[in-house]
Amino acid sequence: MKTVLVLGANSGMAKALIRKLAGPDNRLILASRNTAELRKTAADAAVRNQGPEPLVMGFDALRPDTHDRFVQEVMRKVKAVDEVYLFFGILHPQEEAQKDFSLVQDMLAANFTGAVSVLERLVPHLERRKQGLIVGVSSVAGDRGRQSNYYYGSAKAGFSAYLQGLRNRLYKSRVRVLTVKPGFVDTPMTRHLKKGLLFASAETIAAGIIRAVKQGRDVVYLPGYWRWIMLIVRSIPESMFKRLSM
């Protein structure tokens, strides 16, 4: 049985993945700030699992000073973690963040600093065992800075670069690192955005993550058409790109 830690387990994508992971082969640990909501997710997973409920733990990405204690508590409860899925993040509207730097700080802290902080505490445990999997959910927004979301995008760009370096570091330890780059996903985090044809469901993303893990991928764009969209976006010369409204 694998022990699977899901960070940011209250997010829409995480809940969809948990529904797919719930089963007798996986022991789930669900971590997020809102533990009351987590218990509902855990109860749902238990019904699907037809077994014990997943462990529920409080976790705050914005409090790196608590991350050591959190990881120590995880290891005290389960001794070892086989897989880590990191879903948490904050997306404030760009226009509001331009007027309130505290919103920018939230996005940088959650999407980059908090993610790196907790993974740096978890990585040594996987590295010592010379096995395991880390799945970090980044974003296509990190592929190129655009006026519509460059605060969020810059944090995700940093996170993608971190995961790439971590993948390089852990290769000899046989710990796999998968970078997931979703496009637009219809979840509560994007409720302020106008929905269009490019929006995917959380269930679609979760299925894509499961598939990418099975295929041993290093980086995956979800849905897959975003790979080609971002290839085009990245190829536009800067002299032209800076004139576009994106």
Sequence and secondary structure as in RCSB ss.txt:
>XXXX:A:sequence
MKTVLVLGANSGMAKALIRKLAGPDNRLILASRNTAELRKTAADAAVRNQGPEPLVMGFDALRPDTHDRFVQEVM
RKVKAVDEVYLFFGILHPQEEAQKDFSLVQDMLAANFTGAVSVLERLVPHLERRKQGLIVGVSSVAGDRGRQSNY
YYGSAKAGFSAYLQGLRNRLYKSRVRVLTVKPGFVDTPMTRHLKKGLLFASAETIAAGIIRAVKQGRDVVYLPGY
WRWIMLIVRSIPESMFKRLSM
>XXXX:A:secstr
 EEEEEETTTSHHHHHHHHHH STTEEEEEEES HHHHHHHHHHHHHHHTSS  EEEE  TT GGGHHHHHHHHH
HHHS  SEEEE       HHHHHH HHHHHHHHIIIIIHHHHHHHHHHHHHHHHT EEEEEE  GGGSS  TTTH
HHHHHHHHHHHHHHHHHHHHGGGTEEEEEEEE  EESGGGTTS   TT EEHHHHHHHHHHHHHHT SEEEESTH
HHHHHHHHHHS HHHHTTS  
